[in-house]
Amino acid sequence: MSTTREPHCNIFLREDIRNALNAAAATNAAALRFTEDPRGRAYQEGFRDALLAIALAFGIQASYSETSQRLVILG
């Protein structure tokens, strides 16, 4: 078994990253849609904040739309 790594290049398209973040946001929103538990709401807000932080890590400025339950790309 070789321990050397093959050279490679990972390219991530901004659109693909946005779609992945929106899919995660939609799943989180659906999972907690009907909860009135404040802990569930706090978890949901923290999850959204984490998604926004990941977007920033990829150089994508975004906000979260409560009405559409999606990330909104700001530029």
CNS distance restraints for C-alpha pairs under 8 A (distance, minus, plus):
assign (resid  12 and name CA) (resid  16 and name CA) 6.87 0.50 0.50
assign (resid  12 and name CA) (resid  17 and name CA) 6.95 0.50 0.50
assign (resid  13 and name CA) (resid  17 and name CA) 6.42 0.50 0.50
assign (resid  14 and name CA) (resid  18 and name CA) 6.15 0.50 0.50
assign (resid  14 and name CA) (resid  60 and name CA) 7.80 0.50 0.50
assign (resid  15 and name CA) (resid  19 and name CA) 6.11 0.50 0.50
assign (resid  16 and name CA) (resid  20 and name CA) 6.18 0.50 0.50
assign (resid  17 and name CA) (resid  21 and name CA) 6.17 0.50 0.50
assign (resid  17 and name CA) (resid  55 and name CA) 7.77 0.50 0.50
assign (resid  18 and name CA) (resid  22 and name CA) 6.09 0.50 0.50
assign (resid  18 and name CA) (resid  55 and name CA) 7.68 0.50 0.50
assign (resid  18 and name CA) (resid  71 and name CA) 7.79 0.50 0.50
assign (resid  19 and name CA) (resid  23 and name CA) 6.07 0.50 0.50
assign (resid  20 and name CA) (resid  24 and name CA) 6.32 0.50 0.50
assign (resid  21 and name CA) (resid  25 and name CA) 6.16 0.50 0.50
assign (resid  21 and name CA) (resid  51 and name CA) 6.34 0.50 0.50
assign (resid  21 and name CA) (resid  55 and name CA) 7.65 0.50 0.50
assign (resid  21 and name CA) (resid  71 and name CA) 7.50 0.50 0.50
assign (resid  22 and name CA) (resid  26 and name CA) 6.01 0.50 0.50
assign (resid  22 and name CA) (resid  70 and name CA) 5.71 0.50 0.50
assign (resid  22 and name CA) (resid  71 and name CA) 5.98 0.50 0.50
assign (resid  23 and name CA) (resid  27 and name CA) 6.20 0.50 0.50
assign (resid  24 and name CA) (resid  28 and name CA) 6.21 0.50 0.50
assign (resid  25 and name CA) (resid  29 and name CA) 6.11 0.50 0.50
assign (resid  25 and name CA) (resid  47 and name CA) 7.95 0.50 0.50
assign (resid  25 and name CA) (resid  48 and name CA) 6.69 0.50 0.50
assign (resid  25 and name CA) (resid  51 and name CA) 7.49 0.50 0.50
assign (resid  25 and name CA) (resid  69 and name CA) 7.10 0.50 0.50
assign (resid  25 and name CA) (resid  70 and name CA) 6.51 0.50 0.50
assign (resid  25 and name CA) (resid  71 and name CA) 7.61 0.50 0.50
assign (resid  26 and name CA) (resid  30 and name CA) 6.06 0.50 0.50
assign (resid  26 and name CA) (resid  69 and name CA) 6.48 0.50 0.50
assign (resid  26 and name CA) (resid  70 and name CA) 6.89 0.50 0.50
assign (resid  27 and name CA) (resid  31 and name CA) 6.13 0.50 0.50
assign (resid  28 and name CA) (resid  32 and name CA) 6.39 0.50 0.50
assign (resid  28 and name CA) (resid  44 and name CA) 6.78 0.50 0.50
assign (resid  28 and name CA) (resid  47 and name CA) 7.64 0.50 0.50
assign (resid  29 and name CA) (resid  33 and name CA) 5.55 0.50 0.50
assign (resid  29 and name CA) (resid  44 and name CA) 7.24 0.50 0.50
assign (resid  29 and name CA) (resid  69 and name CA) 6.88 0.50 0.50
assign (resid  32 and name CA) (resid  40 and name CA) 6.69 0.50 0.50
assign (resid  32 and name CA) (resid  41 and name CA) 7.56 0.50 0.50
assign (resid  32 and name CA) (resid  44 and name CA) 7.27 0.50 0.50
assign (resid  35 and name CA) (resid  40 and name CA) 6.60 0.50 0.50
assign (resid  35 and name CA) (resid  41 and name CA) 7.52 0.50 0.50
assign (resid  36 and name CA) (resid  40 and name CA) 7.38 0.50 0.50
assign (resid  36 and name CA) (resid  41 and name CA) 7.35 0.50 0.50
assign (resid  37 and name CA) (resid  41 and name CA) 6.51 0.50 0.50
assign (resid  38 and name CA) (resid  42 and name CA) 6.06 0.50 0.50
assign (resid  39 and name CA) (resid  43 and name CA) 6.11 0.50 0.50
assign (resid  40 and name CA) (resid  44 and name CA) 6.17 0.50 0.50
assign (resid  41 and name CA) (resid  45 and name CA) 6.24 0.50 0.50
assign (resid  42 and name CA) (resid  46 and name CA) 6.19 0.50 0.50
assign (resid  43 and name CA) (resid  47 and name CA) 6.07 0.50 0.50
assign (resid  44 and name CA) (resid  48 and name CA) 6.24 0.50 0.50
assign (resid  45 and name CA) (resid  49 and name CA) 6.20 0.50 0.50
assign (resid  46 and name CA) (resid  50 and name CA) 6.19 0.50 0.50
assign (resid  47 and name CA) (resid  51 and name CA) 6.37 0.50 0.50
assign (resid  48 and name CA) (resid  52 and name CA) 6.29 0.50 0.50
assign (resid  48 and name CA) (resid  64 and name CA) 7.42 0.50 0.50
assign (resid  49 and name CA) (resid  53 and name CA) 6.22 0.50 0.50
assign (resid  50 and name CA) (resid  54 and name CA) 6.26 0.50 0.50
assign (resid  51 and name CA) (resid  55 and name CA) 6.24 0.50 0.50
assign (resid  52 and name CA) (resid  56 and name CA) 6.30 0.50 0.50
assign (resid  52 and name CA) (resid  61 and name CA) 7.91 0.50 0.50
assign (resid  52 and name CA) (resid  62 and name CA) 6.39 0.50 0.50
assign (resid  52 and name CA) (resid  63 and name CA) 6.91 0.50 0.50
assign (resid  52 and name CA) (resid  64 and name CA) 7.88 0.50 0.50
assign (resid  53 and name CA) (resid  57 and name CA) 6.25 0.50 0.50
assign (resid  54 and name CA) (resid  58 and name CA) 6.59 0.50 0.50
assign (resid  55 and name CA) (resid  59 and name CA) 6.46 0.50 0.50
assign (resid  55 and name CA) (resid  60 and name CA) 4.97 0.50 0.50
assign (resid  55 and name CA) (resid  61 and name CA) 6.60 0.50 0.50
assign (resid  55 and name CA) (resid  62 and name CA) 6.91 0.50 0.50
assign (resid  56 and name CA) (resid  60 and name CA) 4.97 0.50 0.50
assign (resid  56 and name CA) (resid  61 and name CA) 5.76 0.50 0.50
assign (resid  56 and name CA) (resid  62 and name CA) 7.64 0.50 0.50
assign (resid  60 and name CA) (resid  73 and name CA) 7.06 0.50 0.50
assign (resid  60 and name CA) (resid  74 and name CA) 7.87 0.50 0.50
assign (resid  60 and name CA) (resid  75 and name CA) 7.74 0.50 0.50
assign (resid  61 and name CA) (resid  73 and name CA) 6.01 0.50 0.50
assign (resid  61 and name CA) (resid  74 and name CA) 5.44 0.50 0.50
assign (resid  61 and name CA) (resid  75 and name CA) 6.57 0.50 0.50
assign (resid  62 and name CA) (resid  71 and name CA) 6.26 0.50 0.50
assign (resid  62 and name CA) (resid  72 and name CA) 5.30 0.50 0.50
assign (resid  62 and name CA) (resid  73 and name CA) 4.42 0.50 0.50
assign (resid  62 and name CA) (resid  74 and name CA) 5.19 0.50 0.50
assign (resid  62 and name CA) (resid  75 and name CA) 7.99 0.50 0.50
assign (resid  63 and name CA) (resid  71 and name CA) 5.71 0.50 0.50
assign (resid  63 and name CA) (resid  72 and name CA) 5.23 0.50 0.50
assign (resid  63 and name CA) (resid  73 and name CA) 6.73 0.50 0.50
assign (resid  63 and name CA) (resid  74 and name CA) 7.18 0.50 0.50
assign (resid  64 and name CA) (resid  69 and name CA) 7.06 0.50 0.50
assign (resid  64 and name CA) (resid  70 and name CA) 5.92 0.50 0.50
assign (resid  64 and name CA) (resid  71 and name CA) 4.55 0.50 0.50
assign (resid  64 and name CA) (resid  72 and name CA) 5.85 0.50 0.50
assign (resid  65 and name CA) (resid  69 and name CA) 5.51 0.50 0.50
assign (resid  65 and name CA) (resid  70 and name CA) 5.54 0.50 0.50
assign (resid  65 and name CA) (resid  71 and name CA) 6.14 0.50 0.50
assign (resid  65 and name CA) (resid  72 and name CA) 6.54 0.50 0.50
assign (resid  66 and name CA) (resid  70 and name CA) 7.40 0.50 0.50
